[in-house]
Amino acid sequence: IHTGITYAHWTQSDGFTKVDGSKEGQRKSLYDMWLQVNFDSVIKVPVIIAGRYARGFDFKVRDNDTVVYSGGLGYRFNTYTRAICEYKETRSKSFRDSEDNEINLQEFSVKSEVRF
């Protein structure tokens, strides 16, 4: 079951999504929230700020939630082109190194969008 709500305006978009599922007796759930703001209309500089928080649950495995945080800063070059630099961290007790220590995954990416 996938439910969600999104608000979109030319200055911002944000939303919340909830996904529930079960397969072969496993019951899982995901909550995902995001926000993206374009400051062009407020301060006349086409800067974009984005953030996201997501959390996944596995109801059969205790204390094994997966959490994702991300945030980014971007620039809108024109109506058709924009880019964003984003930092993302994923935390889960199922992520282990070779010595069985818990680790967090950290990523840095540059994303771009071109509309035709």
ZASE-491209 format. One record per atom (N, C-alpha, C): residue in one letter; atom name; x, y, z. Coordinates in Angstrom, 1 decimal, decimal comma, always signed. Each point is the difference from the previous one (the first is absolute). Layout:
ZASE-491209
+----+----+--------+--------+--------+
! aa ! at !     px !     py !     pz !
+----+----+--------+--------+--------+
!  A ! CA !      X !      Y !      Z !
...
+----+----+--------+--------+--------+
This chain:
ZASE-491209
+----+----+--------+--------+--------+
! aa ! at !     px !     py !     pz !
+----+----+--------+--------+--------+
!  I !  N !   +0,9 !   -1,2 !   +0,0 !
!  I ! CA !   -0,9 !   +1,2 !   +0,0 !
!  I !  C !   +0,9 !   +1,2 !   +0,0 !
!  H !  N !   -0,2 !   +0,9 !   -0,9 !
!  H ! CA !   +0,8 !   +1,2 !   -0,2 !
!  H !  C !   -1,0 !   +1,2 !   +0,2 !
!  T !  N !   +0,3 !   +0,9 !   +1,0 !
!  T ! CA !   -0,8 !   +1,2 !   +0,2 !
!  T !  C !   +0,9 !   +1,1 !   +0,1 !
!  G !  N !   -0,4 !   +1,2 !   -0,4 !
!  G ! CA !   +0,8 !   +1,2 !   +0,1 !
!  G !  C !   -0,7 !   +1,2 !   -0,3 !
!  I !  N !   +0,7 !   +1,1 !   +0,3 !
!  I ! CA !   -0,5 !   +1,3 !   -0,3 !
!  I !  C !   +1,1 !   +0,9 !   -0,5 !
!  T !  N !   -0,2 !   +0,8 !   -1,0 !
!  T ! CA !   +1,1 !   +0,9 !   -0,5 !
!  T !  C !   -0,6 !   +1,4 !   -0,2 !
!  Y !  N !   +0,7 !   +1,0 !   +0,4 !
!  Y ! CA !   -0,3 !   +1,4 !   -0,3 !
!  Y !  C !   +1,0 !   +0,5 !   -0,9 !
!  A !  N !   -0,4 !   +0,6 !   -1,1 !
!  A ! CA !   +1,0 !   +0,6 !   -1,0 !
!  A !  C !   -0,5 !   +1,4 !   -0,3 !
!  H !  N !   +1,0 !   +0,9 !   +0,0 !
!  H ! CA !   -0,2 !   +1,4 !   -0,3 !
!  H !  C !   +1,2 !   +0,4 !   -0,8 !
!  W !  N !   +0,1 !   +1,0 !   -0,7 !
!  W ! CA !   +1,2 !   +0,4 !   -0,7 !
!  W !  C !   +1,1 !   +0,4 !   +0,9 !
!  T !  N !   -0,2 !   +0,3 !   +1,3 !
!  T ! CA !   +1,1 !   +0,3 !   +0,9 !
!  T !  C !   +0,4 !   -1,2 !   +0,8 !
!  Q !  N !   -0,9 !   -1,0 !   +0,2 !
!  Q ! CA !   +0,4 !   -1,1 !   +0,8 !
!  Q !  C !   -0,8 !   -1,2 !   -0,3 !
!  S !  N !   +0,5 !   -1,2 !   +0,3 !
!  S ! CA !   -0,8 !   -1,2 !   +0,0 !
!  S !  C !   +0,4 !   -0,8 !   +1,2 !
!  D !  N !   -1,0 !   -0,7 !   +0,6 !
!  D ! CA !   +0,3 !   -0,8 !   +1,1 !
!  D !  C !   -1,1 !   -1,1 !   +0,1 !
!  G !  N !   +0,3 !   -1,0 !   +0,7 !
!  G ! CA !   -0,9 !   -1,1 !   +0,1 !
!  G !  C !   +0,3 !   -1,0 !   +1,0 !
!  F !  N !   -0,9 !   -1,0 !   +0,1 !
!  F ! CA !   +0,1 !   -1,1 !   +0,9 !
!  F !  C !   -0,5 !   -1,2 !   -0,6 !
!  T !  N !   +0,7 !   -1,1 !   +0,1 !
!  T ! CA !   -0,5 !   -1,3 !   -0,6 !
!  T !  C !   +0,1 !   -1,1 !   +1,0 !
!  K !  N !   -0,9 !   -0,8 !   +0,1 !
!  K ! CA !   +0,0 !   -1,2 !   +0,9 !
!  K !  C !   -0,3 !   -1,2 !   -0,9 !
!  V !  N !   +0,9 !   -1,0 !   +0,1 !
!  V ! CA !   -0,2 !   -1,3 !   -0,7 !
!  V !  C !   +0,0 !   -1,1 !   +1,0 !
!  D !  N !   -1,0 !   -0,8 !   -0,1 !
!  D ! CA !   -0,1 !   -1,3 !   +0,8 !
!  D !  C !   -0,1 !   -1,1 !   -0,9 !
!  G !  N !   +0,7 !   -1,1 !   +0,4 !
!  G ! CA !   +0,0 !   -1,2 !   -0,8 !
!  G !  C !   +0,2 !   -1,2 !   +0,8 !
!  S !  N !   -0,3 !   -1,1 !   -0,5 !
!  S ! CA !   +0,3 !   -1,3 !   +0,6 !
!  S !  C !   +0,2 !   -1,0 !   -1,1 !
!  K !  N !   +1,0 !   -0,9 !   +0,2 !
!  K ! CA !   +0,3 !   -1,0 !   -0,9 !
!  K !  C !   +0,5 !   -1,2 !   +0,8 !
!  E !  N !   -0,6 !   -1,2 !   -0,3 !
!  E ! CA !   +0,4 !   -1,2 !   +0,7 !
!  E !  C !   +0,1 !   +0,2 !   +1,5 !
!  G !  N !   -1,0 !   +0,6 !   +0,6 !
!  G ! CA !   +0,0 !   +0,2 !   +1,4 !
!  G !  C !   +0,8 !   +1,1 !   +0,6 !
!  Q !  N !   +0,7 !   +0,7 !   -0,8 !
!  Q ! CA !   +0,8 !   +1,2 !   +0,4 !
!  Q !  C !   -0,8 !   +1,2 !   -0,1 !
!  R !  N !   -0,1 !   +0,8 !   +1,0 !
!  R ! CA !   -0,7 !   +1,3 !   +0,0 !
!  R !  C !   +0,9 !   +1,1 !   +0,1 !
!  K !  N !   +0,0 !   +0,9 !   -1,0 !
!  K ! CA !   +0,9 !   +1,1 !   +0,0 !
!  K !  C !   -0,7 !   +1,3 !   -0,3 !
!  S !  N !   +0,6 !   +1,1 !   +0,4 !
!  S ! CA !   -0,6 !   +1,3 !   -0,1 !
!  S !  C !   +1,1 !   +1,1 !   -0,3 !
!  L !  N !   -0,3 !   +1,0 !   -0,8 !
!  L ! CA !   +0,9 !   +1,0 !   -0,4 !
!  L !  C !   -0,7 !   +1,4 !   +0,1 !
!  Y !  N !   +0,6 !   +0,9 !   +0,7 !
!  Y ! CA !   -0,4 !   +1,4 !   +0,1 !
!  Y !  C !   +1,0 !   +0,9 !   -0,7 !
!  D !  N !   -0,4 !   +0,9 !   -0,9 !
!  D ! CA !   +0,9 !   +0,8 !   -0,7 !
!  D !  C !   -0,5 !   +1,4 !   -0,1 !
!  M !  N !   +0,8 !   +1,0 !   +0,5 !
!  M ! CA !   -0,4 !   +1,4 !   +0,0 !
!  M !  C !   +1,1 !   +0,8 !   -0,7 !
!  W !  N !   -0,4 !   +1,0 !   -0,8 !
!  W ! CA !   +0,9 !   +0,8 !   -0,7 !
!  W !  C !   -0,5 !   +1,4 !   -0,2 !
!  L !  N !   +1,0 !   +0,9 !   -0,2 !
!  L ! CA !   -0,3 !   +1,4 !   -0,2 !
!  L !  C !   +1,0 !   +0,6 !   -0,9 !
!  Q !  N !   -0,4 !   +0,8 !   -1,0 !
!  Q ! CA !   +0,9 !   +0,7 !   -0,9 !
!  Q !  C !   -0,6 !   +1,4 !   -0,2 !
!  V !  N !   +0,9 !   +1,0 !   +0,3 !
!  V ! CA !   -0,4 !   +1,4 !   -0,1 !
!  V !  C !   +0,9 !   +0,7 !   -1,0 !
!  N !  N !   -0,6 !   +0,7 !   -0,9 !
!  N ! CA !   +0,7 !   +0,9 !   -1,0 !
!  N !  C !   -0,1 !   +1,4 !   +0,5 !
!  F !  N !   +1,1 !   +0,6 !   +0,3 !
!  F ! CA !   +0,0 !   +1,4 !   +0,6 !
!  F !  C !   -0,1 !   +1,1 !   -1,1 !
!  D !  N !   -0,1 !   -0,3 !   -1,2 !
!  D ! CA !   +0,0 !   +1,0 !   -1,1 !
!  D !  C !   -1,1 !   +1,0 !   +0,2 !
!  S !  N !   -1,2 !   -0,4 !   +0,4 !
!  S ! CA !   -1,1 !   +1,0 !   +0,2 !
!  S !  C !   +0,2 !   +0,8 !   +1,3 !
!  V !  N !   +0,7 !   -0,5 !   +0,9 !
!  V ! CA !   +0,1 !   +0,7 !   +1,3 !
!  V !  C !   +1,2 !   +1,0 !   +0,0 !
!  I !  N !   +1,2 !   -0,4 !   -0,4 !
!  I ! CA !   +1,2 !   +0,8 !   +0,1 !
!  I !  C !   +0,6 !   +0,3 !   -1,4 !
!  K !  N !   -0,7 !   -0,4 !   -1,1 !
!  K ! CA !   +0,4 !   +0,3 !   -1,4 !
!  K !  C !   +1,4 !   -0,7 !   -0,3 !
!  V !  N !   +0,3 !   -1,1 !   +0,7 !
!  V ! CA !   +1,2 !   -0,8 !   -0,3 !
!  V !  C !   -0,5 !   -1,4 !   -0,2 !
!  P !  N !   +0,2 !   -0,7 !   -1,1 !
!  P ! CA !   -0,5 !   -1,3 !   -0,3 !
!  P !  C !   +0,7 !   -1,1 !   +0,8 !
!  V !  N !   +0,0 !   +0,1 !   +1,3 !
!  V ! CA !   +0,6 !   -1,0 !   +0,9 !
!  V !  C !   -1,1 !   -1,0 !   +0,4 !
!  I !  N !   +0,3 !   -1,3 !   +0,1 !
!  I ! CA !   -0,9 !   -1,1 !   +0,4 !
!  I !  C !   +0,6 !   -0,6 !   +1,2 !
!  I !  N !   -0,9 !   -0,2 !   +1,0 !
!  I ! CA !   +0,4 !   -0,8 !   +1,2 !
!  I !  C !   -0,9 !   -1,2 !   +0,1 !
!  A !  N !   +0,5 !   -1,2 !   +0,2 !
!  A ! CA !   -0,8 !   -1,2 !   +0,0 !
!  A !  C !   +0,4 !   -0,8 !   +1,3 !
!  G !  N !   -1,0 !   -0,7 !   +0,5 !
!  G ! CA !   +0,2 !   -0,9 !   +1,2 !
!  G !  C !   -0,9 !   -1,2 !   -0,1 !
!  R !  N !   +0,4 !   -1,1 !   +0,6 !
!  R ! CA !   -0,7 !   -1,2 !   +0,0 !
!  R !  C !   +0,2 !   -0,8 !   +1,3 !
!  Y !  N !   -1,0 !   -0,6 !   +0,5 !
!  Y ! CA !   +0,1 !   -1,0 !   +1,1 !
!  Y !  C !   -0,9 !   -1,2 !   -0,4 !
!  A !  N !   +0,6 !   -1,1 !   +0,1 !
!  A ! CA !   -0,8 !   -1,3 !   -0,3 !
!  A !  C !   +0,4 !   -1,0 !   +1,1 !
!  R !  N !   -1,0 !   -0,8 !   +0,3 !
!  R ! CA !   +0,2 !   -1,1 !   +1,0 !
!  R !  C !   -0,8 !   -1,2 !   -0,4 !
!  G !  N !   +0,7 !   -1,1 !   +0,0 !
!  G ! CA !   -0,6 !   -1,3 !   -0,3 !
!  G !  C !   +0,0 !   -0,9 !   +1,2 !
!  F !  N !   -1,1 !   -0,8 !   +0,1 !
!  F ! CA !   -0,1 !   -0,9 !   +1,2 !
!  F !  C !   -0,2 !   -1,4 !   -0,5 !
!  D !  N !   +0,6 !   -0,9 !   +0,6 !
!  D ! CA !   -0,3 !   -1,5 !   -0,2 !
!  D !  C !   -0,6 !   -0,5 !   +1,3 !
!  F !  N !   -1,3 !   -0,3 !   +0,0 !
!  F ! CA !   -0,6 !   -0,3 !   +1,3 !
!  F !  C !   +0,4 !   -1,4 !   +0,6 !
!  K !  N !   +0,6 !   -0,8 !   -0,8 !
!  K ! CA !   +0,5 !   -1,3 !   +0,5 !
!  K !  C !   +1,4 !   +0,1 !   +0,7 !
!  V !  N !   +0,8 !   +0,9 !   -0,4 !
!  V ! CA !   +1,3 !   +0,2 !   +0,5 !
!  V !  C !   +0,0 !   +1,2 !   +0,9 !
!  R !  N !   +0,2 !   -0,2 !   +1,3 !
!  R ! CA !   +0,1 !   +1,2 !   +0,9 !
!  R !  C !   +1,2 !   +0,8 !   -0,1 !
!  D !  N !   -0,1 !   +1,3 !   +0,2 !
!  D ! CA !   +1,2 !   +0,9 !   +0,0 !
!  D !  C !   +0,8 !   -0,1 !   -1,3 !
!  N !  N !   -0,7 !   -0,1 !   -1,2 !
!  N ! CA !   +0,6 !   -0,1 !   -1,2 !
!  N !  C !   -0,5 !   +1,0 !   -1,0 !
!  D !  N !   -0,4 !   +1,2 !   +0,5 !
!  D ! CA !   -0,5 !   +1,0 !   -0,8 !
!  D !  C !   +1,1 !   +0,6 !   -0,9 !
!  T !  N !   -0,4 !   +0,4 !   -1,2 !
!  T ! CA !   +0,9 !   +0,7 !   -0,9 !
!  T !  C !   -0,4 !   +1,5 !   -0,1 !
!  V !  N !   +0,9 !   +0,9 !   +0,2 !
!  V ! CA !   -0,3 !   +1,4 !   +0,0 !
!  V !  C !   +0,9 !   +0,7 !   -1,0 !
!  V !  N !   -0,6 !   +0,9 !   -0,8 !
!  V ! CA !   +0,7 !   +0,7 !   -1,1 !
!  V !  C !   -0,2 !   +1,5 !   +0,3 !
!  Y !  N !   +1,1 !   +0,8 !   +0,1 !
!  Y ! CA !   +0,0 !   +1,4 !   +0,1 !
!  Y !  C !   +0,7 !   +0,6 !   -1,2 !
!  S !  N !   -0,5 !   +1,0 !   -0,6 !
!  S ! CA !   +0,7 !   +0,6 !   -1,1 !
!  S !  C !   -0,3 !   +1,5 !   -0,1 !
!  G !  N !   +0,9 !   +0,8 !   -0,5 !
!  G ! CA !   -0,1 !   +1,4 !   -0,1 !
!  G !  C !   +0,8 !   +0,5 !   -1,2 !
!  G !  N !   -0,4 !   +1,0 !   -0,6 !
!  G ! CA !   +0,8 !   +0,5 !   -1,1 !
!  G !  C !   -0,2 !   +1,5 !   -0,3 !
!  L !  N !   +0,9 !   +0,5 !   -0,8 !
!  L ! CA !   -0,1 !   +1,4 !   -0,5 !
!  L !  C !   +0,2 !   +0,0 !   -1,5 !
!  G !  N !   -0,9 !   +0,7 !   -0,7 !
!  G ! CA !   +0,1 !   +0,0 !   -1,4 !
!  G !  C !   -0,2 !   +1,3 !   -0,6 !
!  Y !  N !   +0,0 !   +0,0 !   -1,3 !
!  Y ! CA !   -0,1 !   +1,3 !   -0,8 !
!  Y !  C !   -0,8 !   -0,3 !   -1,3 !
!  R !  N !   -0,9 !   +0,9 !   -0,2 !
!  R ! CA !   -0,9 !   -0,1 !   -1,2 !
!  R !  C !   +0,6 !   +0,9 !   -1,1 !
!  F !  N !   +0,6 !   -0,5 !   -1,0 !
!  F ! CA !   +0,7 !   +0,8 !   -1,0 !
!  F !  C !   -1,0 !   +0,7 !   -0,9 !
!  N !  N !   -1,1 !   -0,7 !   -0,4 !
!  N ! CA !   -1,1 !   +0,6 !   -0,8 !
!  N !  C !   -1,2 !   -0,8 !   +0,2 !
!  T !  N !   -1,0 !   +0,2 !   -0,8 !
!  T ! CA !   -1,3 !   -0,7 !   +0,1 !
!  T !  C !   +0,2 !   -1,5 !   -0,2 !
!  Y !  N !   +1,0 !   -0,4 !   -0,7 !
!  Y ! CA !   +0,1 !   -1,4 !   -0,5 !
!  Y !  C !   +1,2 !   -0,8 !   +0,7 !
!  T !  N !   +0,9 !   +0,7 !   +0,7 !
!  T ! CA !   +1,2 !   -0,6 !   +0,5 !
!  T !  C !   +0,2 !   +0,4 !   +1,5 !
!  R !  N !   +0,3 !   -1,0 !   +0,8 !
!  R ! CA !   +0,4 !   +0,2 !   +1,4 !
!  R !  C !   +0,9 !   -1,1 !   +0,5 !
!  A !  N !   +0,7 !   +0,3 !   +1,0 !
!  A ! CA !   +1,0 !   -1,0 !   +0,6 !
!  A !  C !   -0,1 !   +0,1 !   +1,5 !
!  I !  N !   +0,3 !   -1,1 !   +0,7 !
!  I ! CA !   +0,0 !   +0,1 !   +1,5 !
!  I !  C !   +1,2 !   -0,9 !   +0,5 !
!  C !  N !   +0,7 !   +0,4 !   +1,0 !
!  C ! CA !   +1,0 !   -0,8 !   +0,7 !
!  C !  C !   -0,7 !   -0,5 !   +1,3 !
!  E !  N !   +0,0 !   -1,3 !   +0,2 !
!  E ! CA !   -0,7 !   -0,6 !   +1,1 !
!  E !  C !   +0,9 !   -0,9 !   +0,8 !
!  Y !  N !   -0,2 !   +0,1 !   +1,4 !
!  Y ! CA !   +0,6 !   -0,9 !   +0,9 !
!  Y !  C !   -1,1 !   -1,0 !   +0,5 !
!  K !  N !   +0,3 !   -1,3 !   +0,1 !
!  K ! CA !   -1,0 !   -1,0 !   +0,5 !
!  K !  C !   +0,7 !   -0,9 !   +0,9 !
!  E !  N !   -0,7 !   -0,3 !   +1,1 !
!  E ! CA !   +0,5 !   -1,0 !   +1,0 !
!  E !  C !   -1,1 !   -1,0 !   +0,3 !
!  T !  N !   +0,4 !   -1,3 !   -0,1 !
!  T ! CA !   -0,9 !   -1,1 !   +0,2 !
!  T !  C !   +0,5 !   -0,7 !   +1,2 !
!  R !  N !   -0,9 !   -0,2 !   +1,0 !
!  R ! CA !   +0,3 !   -0,7 !   +1,2 !
!  R !  C !   -0,9 !   -1,3 !   +0,2 !
!  S !  N !   +0,7 !   -1,1 !   +0,3 !
!  S ! CA !   -0,8 !   -1,2 !   +0,2 !
!  S !  C !   +0,9 !   -1,0 !   +0,8 !
!  K !  N !   -0,5 !   -0,7 !   +0,9 !
!  K ! CA !   +0,8 !   -0,9 !   +0,8 !
!  K !  C !   +0,4 !   -1,2 !   -0,8 !
!  S !  N !   -0,6 !   -0,2 !   -1,2 !
!  S ! CA !   +0,4 !   -1,1 !   -0,9 !
!  S !  C !   +1,2 !   +0,3 !   -0,8 !
!  F !  N !   +0,5 !   +1,3 !   +0,0 !
!  F ! CA !   +1,2 !   +0,3 !   -0,7 !
!  F !  C !   +1,2 !   -0,3 !   +0,9 !
!  R !  N !   +0,8 !   -0,9 !   -0,3 !
!  R ! CA !   +1,2 !   -0,5 !   +0,8 !
!  R !  C !   +1,2 !   +0,0 !   -0,8 !
!  D !  N !   +1,2 !   +0,3 !   +0,7 !
!  D ! CA !   +1,3 !   -0,2 !   -0,7 !
!  D !  C !   +0,5 !   -1,4 !   +0,2 !
!  S !  N !   +1,2 !   -0,2 !   -0,4 !
!  S ! CA !   +0,6 !   -1,4 !   +0,1 !
!  S !  C !   +0,2 !   -0,5 !   +1,4 !
!  E !  N !   +0,0 !   +1,0 !   +1,0 !
!  E ! CA !   +0,2 !   -0,4 !   +1,4 !
!  E !  C !   -1,4 !   +0,0 !   +0,8 !
!  D !  N !   -1,1 !   +0,1 !   -0,8 !
!  D ! CA !   -1,3 !   +0,0 !   +0,5 !
!  D !  C !   -0,4 !   +1,3 !   +0,8 !
!  N !  N !   +0,7 !   +1,1 !   -0,3 !
!  N ! CA !   -0,4 !   +1,3 !   +0,6 !
!  N !  C !   -1,0 !   +0,6 !   -0,8 !
!  E !  N !   -0,9 !   +0,7 !   +0,6 !
!  E ! CA !   -1,1 !   +0,8 !   -0,7 !
!  E !  C !   +0,7 !   +1,2 !   -0,7 !
!  I !  N !   -0,4 !   +0,2 !   -1,3 !
!  I ! CA !   +0,5 !   +1,1 !   -0,8 !
!  I !  C !   -1,2 !   +0,7 !   -0,6 !
!  N !  N !   +0,2 !   +1,3 !   -0,3 !
!  N ! CA !   -0,9 !   +0,8 !   -0,7 !
!  N !  C !   +0,5 !   +0,3 !   -1,4 !
!  L !  N !   -0,9 !   +0,0 !   -1,0 !
!  L ! CA !   +0,4 !   +0,3 !   -1,4 !
!  L !  C !   -0,2 !   +1,4 !   -0,2 !
!  Q !  N !   +1,1 !   +0,7 !   -0,5 !
!  Q ! CA !   +0,0 !   +1,4 !   -0,3 !
!  Q !  C !   +0,3 !   +0,2 !   -1,5 !
!  E !  N !   -0,8 !   +0,8 !   -0,6 !
!  E ! CA !   +0,1 !   +0,3 !   -1,5 !
!  E !  C !   +0,0 !   +1,5 !   -0,2 !
!  F !  N !   +0,8 !   +0,4 !   -1,0 !
!  F ! CA !   -0,1 !   +1,4 !   -0,5 !
!  F !  C !   -0,2 !   -0,2 !   -1,5 !
!  S !  N !   -1,0 !   +0,8 !   -0,5 !
!  S ! CA !   -0,3 !   -0,1 !   -1,5 !
!  S !  C !   -0,3 !   +1,3 !   -0,5 !
!  V !  N !   +0,2 !   +0,1 !   -1,3 !
!  V ! CA !   -0,5 !   +1,2 !   -0,8 !
!  V !  C !   -1,0 !   -0,5 !   -1,0 !
!  K !  N !   -1,2 !   +0,6 !   +0,1 !
!  K ! CA !   -1,1 !   -0,4 !   -0,9 !
!  K !  C !   -0,4 !   +1,1 !   -0,9 !
!  S !  N !   -0,3 !   -0,2 !   -1,2 !
!  S ! CA !   -0,5 !   +1,0 !   -0,9 !
!  S !  C !   -1,2 !   -0,4 !   -0,7 !
!  E !  N !   -0,8 !   +1,0 !   -0,4 !
!  E ! CA !   -1,2 !   -0,3 !   -0,7 !
!  E !  C !   -0,1 !   +1,0 !   -1,2 !
!  V !  N !   -0,3 !   -0,6 !   -1,2 !
!  V ! CA !   -0,2 !   +0,8 !   -1,2 !
!  V !  C !   -1,4 !   -0,4 !   -0,5 !
!  R !  N !   -0,8 !   +1,0 !   -0,2 !
!  R ! CA !   -1,4 !   -0,3 !   -0,6 !
!  R !  C !   +0,0 !   +0,4 !   -1,4 !
!  F !  N !   -0,7 !   -0,8 !   -0,8 !
!  F ! CA !   -0,2 !   +0,3 !   -1,4 !
!  F !  C !   -1,4 !   +0,3 !   -0,4 !
+----+----+--------+--------+--------+
